[in-house]
Amino acid sequence: MENQIIYLDNNATTPMAEEVVAAIADANALFGNASSMHSYGREAAYAVEQARARVAELIECDPEEIVFTSGASEANNTVFSIFRDIIDLGSKRNRIVTTTIEHPSIVETVKFLRSRGYAIDEVPVDRTGMVSLDVLATYLGEDVALVSVMTGNNEIGTIQPIAEIAKMAHAVGAFMHTDATQAIGKIPVTMKSWGVDYLSLSGHKFYGPKGIGVLAARKKAPFEAFVHGGHQEGGKRAGTYNTPSIVGLGVASEIAMRDLESEHARLWHLREMLRIGLEERIPNIVVNGNQDHCLPGTLDISFPSAEGESILLYLDMEGIMVSTGSACASGSLEPSYVLLASGVDIELAHGSIRFSFGRYNTEEEVLYVLEKMPPIIKRLRGMSTR
């Protein structure tokens, strides 16, 4: 394994599948504008609608409920924008409920809206990152317009009980949104069974292209365009269709459906192989997240007395690419807000590493990581002043 690159940061982004690359290459020939009525335009439009049907089948909704976006961040912002407008129109429902561990595209939107005077409550989570339904119930009332809860957390992998949360939201007359970006292709994701009104996803998280995603919105759910201009997407999202990327997203959706069961089992096997191996080889480590309800390819571990950034850099020198929950900004080290919100103390949060597996990882790579990790942690702990 020497001089090889081992990519274990698939929650950040995935490489495009070969089938997706080939489909995009072919779709580049469809240069016609999919909104045009001539034959070139109709040919591109047909490819777009084929992809729309594939995505709809993946998440179990109607094709006309699919709105193509630039990604999940835009989709998430669109949902919150819709309900900001509803609140501005004087609705008696003037409150939004979300959680403390959402994706930054929601966390930052919440900060922005709060600064403008909007009422938004963030439900706390337990030590495993799970939302308690009993606690959530205390936040719900007839003044709630929207409940937004991520399906599977991008850092610690905890999977929330979305179907139950949707029922609770609907019971008080609120609409339900979930950011399912990290869950696609790893667990079954179904708008129909879950009963959610809005669902966000991004293509680059499941071997599709970057810059393309979806906001799926039930026909009954309120909708106001976030991007104004042309008539595309039934007036719900203006802009010339990115036909090649949409085609690529459709192929990625087809692969995700085809391989879901086998991929879930394989990713969970690799995750557990690494978790058990690290626990056997390195003393005093802490596995973060909910181990019973977790995305199969996500493993977040804290290494006390070892800084996450140092671990990451040492691993990178060995050709192993991972992620850390901390971020170095403006000369100061900031621990993961997800871990802190889960009750992880600041030292453990600083020493956290996220390993996220994908379809191209192997057992041989796990064994290589298990060989390299113990001496790295021993060295860093030996240098620690704590």
N, C-alpha and C positions, 0 to 999 in steps of 0.2 A: 504493500500500500504506500510505500515511500514515494514522495513527489506527486501524489495524487491529491485532487481536491475532493473533499467530502462536504457536500452541501446539506446542512441540517438547519436551514432557515426558511423552510417552505411556507411557514405562516406569514412571512413577509412578502414573498412572491414565489411562484413556481415557474420552472421553465416550461415553455410551450411544448405540448406533445407533438410528436412527429406528424401525426395525422392533422393536427391543427395547422402546423407550418405549411404542409402541402395544400390544405384547403384554402389558406390565405393566399398562397402563391397563385392558385388557380383563380381565386376571386379577384385578384388584381386586374385580371383581364376584363372584369365587369365594370368598366370605367363610366358607364352611363349613370346619370343621376336617377336614383330609385324613385324620385318624385316625378320624373318626366313620363309623358304618355307614349312616346315612340318606342320602338322595339328594344333599343338598348336600355332604356329606362325600365321597361317592363321586365326585361331579363334580370336586371339588378333587384327590382322589387320582389320578384319571385324568390330570389336567393335570400333576401331579408326575411320574407314571410316563412320560408322553410326553417330558418334559424329560430324565428319567434316560436314556431310550433315545437321545436325541440326543447327550448328553454321552458316553455309552458308545461311540457310533459315531465321535465325533470322536477319541477316544484309543484306539480299538480294544481294548475290553474288554467283558465281559459286563455288562448293566445291573445285575445283582444285586451286582456288585463296586463299584458307585458308592455312596459315602456322602456325603450333602450336609453341608457344614460352614459356618461363618461366613466361611471364606476359607482361603487357603493357610497362614497363620500357625497357625491352629488345626489344620489337617491335619498340618503339620510337627511341631507339639508332640505331637499324638496318636501319631505314629509313634515318636518318642523315648520317650514315656511307656510305650508297649507294651513296648519293649525294656528300659526301666528295670525294669519289673515282672518280665520274664523273668530279668534278671540277679539281682534280689532273691530270686527263687525258687531260687537256687543253681545256675543253669545253668553248665556248664563254659565256655560262650560268654559271656564277661563283658566284652567290649570292643566299642566302636563306632568306626568309621572314617568320617571325613568330610574336607572340605577347608578350606583357609584363607580361601576367598572365598565362602562360602555366604551366604544371605540372613540378615539380623539375627535372624529368628525361629528360626534354627538356631544362629547364633553365640551368642546370649544363652542359649539352652537348654543349649548345651555348657558355657558358663561356670557356669550353675546346677548342672548335674549334676557337673561337676568339683569344685565347692565342696562337694558331698556325697560325694565320694570315688569317683565312677565313672571308669572308664578310657576315655578318648576320645582318639583320635589324629586330628590334622588334617594331611592330606597337603599338602605345599607345591605351588605351581604355578610354571611358568616365566614369563619376561618377558611372554609374551602371555596369561597367565592360563590356560594349558592344563595339565591334569594329565598327567604322564608315566606311561604304563602300567607302565614298568619301575620307576619309583619307587613307584608304588602297590603293586606286587607285594611290595615289601619290608615293607609294613605289614599284609599279609594273612596270616592263619594260622587254625588250627582254633579259636582262642579268640575269633574275631570273630563277633559276632551280627548286626550290621547295617552295611551300607555305604550312605552317603547322599551323593549328588553332584548338584548343581544342573545342569539341562540346559543352560540359557543364562544367563550372568551378567547381572544387572540393570544393572550399571554399565558394563562394558566389552563386553558382548555375546558373549564367548567361548563357543562351543558345545563341550561335552565329548562324548567318544565313549561314550555311555551304554550302548549294546549291548555293547561290549567290556568295559566296567567291570562290567556285570551278570554276564557270563560268568565273569569273574575272581572276583567275590563268590560266585557259586554253586559255583565249583570248590572253594572252601574251606568250603562249607556255610553261608555267610552269606546273609542276605536283602538285597535291594537296594531302595533308595528313591531317587526323584528328584523334586526340586521343579521342575516343568516350567512354572511360572507364566508366565515371560517368553517361552516358546517357542510357546505356543498361538496358532494363527492366523498364525504366521510361518514355521514349518517343520513338516514332518510329525512328529507325536508319536504313538507307537504302543506301548502296553504289550505287545502281542502280539509284535511283531518285536524290540523291545528286550529283552524278557524280564525287565522289572522287576516287583517284587512290590508296591510302593506308589508312587503318583504323586499329587502335590499340584498344585492349580491354583486360581486366583481369577478370578471373573467380570469384575471391573472392569479387568482387564488386556487384555481383548479385546472391549470395547464392550458388556459386560454390566453388571448392577448391582453396586454395592458391597455388602459384607456377606454375600456368598454365594460358596461355593467347593466344592471336592470333594476328598475323599481316596478314591482308587481303590485297593482292596486285593484282591489275588488271593485266591481261595477257600482256597488252601493256606497263605496267610500268617497268622501269628498276629495276633489282634486282641482288644484289650480296650478297652471304652468309655472315652473321655476325659471325656465328659459323661454323667452318670447321671441316671435319672429314668424317663421313659416308654419305651414299646416301639418308638418310631419307628426307622426304618432298621434293622429287624431286631434291635433292642437295641444297635446299635453307636453310636448318637448320639441321645440324648434331646432333646426339645424340639419344640414345635409347629411344623409345617412353615411356612416363609415362602413360601407358594405363589406370590405374584406374582414374587418374586425368582428362585425356582427356574424358573418359566416363562420369565422373561427370560434366565436362563442357558442354557436349552435353545435359545432363538432365537439367542442369540449363538453357540452351538456350531454351529448349522445354517449361519449366515453364515460362520463361520470355515472350515468344510468346503467350502462353495461357492466361496469366494474365495481359497483358500489359494495356489494357483499364481500367479494374477494379482497378488495382494497382495504375495507374496514378491518378485516381479520389480519391482513398482512401488516398494516400500520400498527395495530395494537400489539402484535407479536414483537415488532422491532422496538417499540416503546418500552414494553415490559422487559425485553432482553437487556436494554440499556439501564433501565431503572434498577432491576435486580442486580445487575453486574456492578453498578456504581455503589449500591448499598453494601455489597459484599467486599468491595475493594477500598472504599473510602469511609473512614469513621465520621460520625457527627455530620450527616447531611440531612436536609429537610426537603421533602417533596411537597410542592405547593399545588393547590387546586383540589378539586373533588375527585377522588380516585374511583368512585363508583359511577359517576356521571361525567365523563371526560372525553373530549375529542381524541380519537385513537392515535393520532400522530403527534400529540403535544405532550411534552414533558418539561416542567419547570422545576428546577432544583436550586435551593439555596445552599451555599457552602460557607458556613461561618468562618470568620477570620481570613477570608479571601475575597478581594474585590472582584465584582463581576466583569469590569472592563479589563482588568489584568488577566483574568481567566480567558476572556474572549481573545485577547491579543496573543497570548501564549498558544491557544488552540489554532489561531489563524496561522501562526508560524509553522505549525505542524500540518497545515493544509485542511484544517477542520473549520468550517464556517457555521457559527451559531449566532444567537442574539442574546442581549442582556436587557433586563427590565429597567436598568438605569440609563440615564442620558447625560452626557457631559455638555453643558451649555453655559456660555459666558463664564467659563472657569470654575463653575460650581457643579458638584455631582448631585443629581437629583434621582432619588430612588423611584421605582415604579409605583405610580398612583394606584394601580390595580392591586399590587401586593399590600400596600399600606391600607387600602380600603378593606382588604380581607383580614386585617388584624395582624399581618406579619410585621415584626418589629423592624426598625430602620436598618439595623445591622444585617439582618437576614435579607432584607430587600436589596441592600447594596451588593450582596454576594450572590445574586440570583442569575441563573443561566437558563435560557429557553432553548431546548432542542426540539425542532419540529421536522418530522419526517414527511417524505413524499414518495411518489410511485417509483422513483429511480434509486432509492436507497436500498442497501443490502445488508445482510448479516455480517459480511466481511467488514463493512464499514463500521458497524457497531463494535466489533471486536477491536478494530484499530483505535476507536475512541476510548474503549476500556483499557487499552494499553497505554495511551498517552495521558489520560486524565489524572490518575493517581499521583505520578511524579510532579505534575503541574500544581495540583492542590497542595501537596506536601511542601513544595518549594515556596509557594506563596504564603502558606501558613507559617513557615519558618521565618519569613521576612516580616510578618505582621507584628505590630507593636501592641495589639490588643490581647 
